[in-house]
Amino acid sequence: MHKKIDLERAQDVFKWTKQAGIDSFAYFIIGYYSETRETMMRSIRLARKLNPDMVMFLKAVPMPGTKLFSTAVEKGFVAPDYWKDYTLGKKLEPIKPFVADADKYVKNAYHSFYLRPLYILRQLLKINSFDKFKKYFLAGVGLLFFKMKET
């Protein structure tokens, strides 16, 4: 996505954040234009290596005004007026994904991150109230039955 992120620096920052006792959050977009199975799996492995307290994985969606949107229009993945029509409430076909199985990789990413035994143990040790137990329980159920919603 041309973010020019220094991955070694990112790893250091997550390590320092953890050492300082600050909860961390990471955000990954899966299925960006021209991604391959290997690049998507590399992102998933990076998320596990960074080991934030929470992580979000989303399928790439071309938003108006972005290079990704221009590419999507050019390649025929989305109509030029898609978002205008969407805001007007018109019934639209879902945006074609850049990577056909991107939703499967997102699901895999969530499962491979959140269903690690050490991660689960770490979260269980944080439970100090019924409300927190309920929140974690519902999150776990949601994770097990996770399904991507079509855009």
C-alpha positions in Angstrom: 0.0 0.0 0.0 3.1 2.2 -0.2 3.0 3.0 3.5 6.8 2.8 3.7 6.6 1.3 7.2 9.9 0.2 8.8 8.9 -3.3 10.1 11.9 -3.5 12.5 10.9 -0.2 14.0 7.3 -1.3 14.3 8.4 -4.4 16.2 10.5 -2.3 18.5 7.6 0.1 19.2 5.3 -2.9 20.0 7.9 -4.3 22.3 8.4 -1.0 24.1 4.7 -0.5 24.4 4.3 -3.9 26.1 7.3 -3.1 28.4 5.6 0.1 29.4 2.4 -1.8 30.3 0.3 0.0 27.6 -2.3 -2.1 25.7 -1.5 -2.2 22.0 -3.7 -2.6 18.9 -2.7 -3.4 15.3 -4.7 -3.0 12.1 -4.1 -5.0 9.0 -5.7 -4.9 5.5 -5.8 -8.2 3.7 -6.3 -8.7 0.0 -4.9 -5.4 -1.3 -4.5 -5.1 -5.1 -1.7 -7.4 -6.4 -1.4 -9.3 -3.1 -0.5 -12.9 -3.2 -1.1 -15.8 -0.8 2.5 -15.3 0.5 2.1 -11.5 1.1 -1.2 -12.1 3.0 0.4 -14.9 5.1 3.4 -12.6 5.8 1.0 -10.0 7.2 -0.7 -12.6 9.4 2.7 -13.8 10.6 3.7 -10.2 11.4 0.6 -9.7 13.5 1.5 -12.8 15.5 5.1 -11.6 15.9 4.0 -8.1 17.0 1.7 -9.8 19.5 -0.5 -6.8 20.3 -3.3 -7.0 22.8 -5.9 -6.7 20.1 -5.7 -6.8 16.3 -8.2 -6.1 13.5 -8.0 -7.7 10.0 -10.1 -6.3 7.2 -10.5 -7.1 3.6 -9.2 -4.3 1.3 -12.1 -2.0 0.2 -11.4 0.7 -2.4 -12.5 4.0 -0.8 -13.2 7.1 -2.9 -10.2 9.4 -3.4 -7.6 6.7 -2.9 -5.2 5.2 -5.3 -6.8 1.8 -4.6 -10.2 3.2 -5.7 -8.6 4.5 -9.0 -7.0 1.1 -9.6 -10.3 -0.6 -8.8 -12.2 1.5 -11.3 -9.5 1.1 -13.9 -9.5 -2.7 -13.5 -13.3 -3.0 -13.5 -13.7 -4.1 -9.8 -16.0 -1.2 -9.0 -18.1 1.4 -10.9 -16.8 5.0 -10.8 -20.1 6.1 -9.0 -20.3 3.2 -6.6 -20.0 5.2 -3.4 -22.2 8.0 -4.6 -24.9 5.4 -5.5 -24.3 3.6 -2.2 -24.9 6.8 -0.2 -28.1 7.4 -2.2 -29.3 3.9 -1.0 -29.3 2.3 -4.4 -29.2 -1.5 -4.5 -25.7 -2.4 -5.7 -23.7 -5.5 -6.5 -20.9 -6.1 -3.9 -17.5 -4.7 -4.8 -15.5 -7.4 -6.5 -12.5 -8.4 -4.2 -9.0 -7.9 -5.6 -8.1 -11.3 -4.2 -10.8 -13.9 -4.7 -10.2 -15.6 -1.3 -9.4 -12.5 0.7 -12.3 -13.2 3.1 -10.9 -16.6 3.9 -7.5 -15.1 4.6 -9.2 -12.6 7.0 -11.0 -15.4 8.8 -7.7 -17.4 9.0 -5.9 -14.3 10.3 -8.4 -13.9 13.1 -8.3 -17.5 14.1 -4.6 -17.9 13.9 -4.1 -14.8 16.0 -6.8 -15.0 18.6 -6.9 -18.8 19.1 -3.3 -19.2 20.2 -3.2 -21.0 23.6 -0.8 -18.4 25.1 -3.0 -15.5 23.9 -6.1 -17.1 25.3 -4.3 -17.7 28.7 -3.1 -14.1 28.8 -6.7 -12.8 28.2 -8.2 -15.2 30.8 -5.7 -13.9 33.4 -7.1 -10.4 32.7 -10.6 -11.3 33.7 -11.5 -9.6 37.0 -15.2 -9.1 36.8 -18.3 -10.8 35.5 -18.7 -8.0 32.9 -15.3 -8.7 31.5 -15.9 -12.4 31.5 -19.2 -11.8 29.5 -17.4 -9.5 27.1 -14.6 -12.0 26.4 -17.1 -14.9 26.2 -19.2 -13.1 23.5 -16.0 -12.1 21.7 -14.9 -15.7 21.6 -18.3 -16.9 20.3 -18.2 -14.2 17.6 -14.7 -15.3 16.6 -15.7 -18.9 16.3 -18.7 -18.0 14.0 -16.9 -15.2 12.2 -18.1 -14.6 8.7 -17.2 -11.7 6.3 -20.0 -9.4 5.4 -20.2 -8.5 1.7 -19.5 -4.8 0.9 
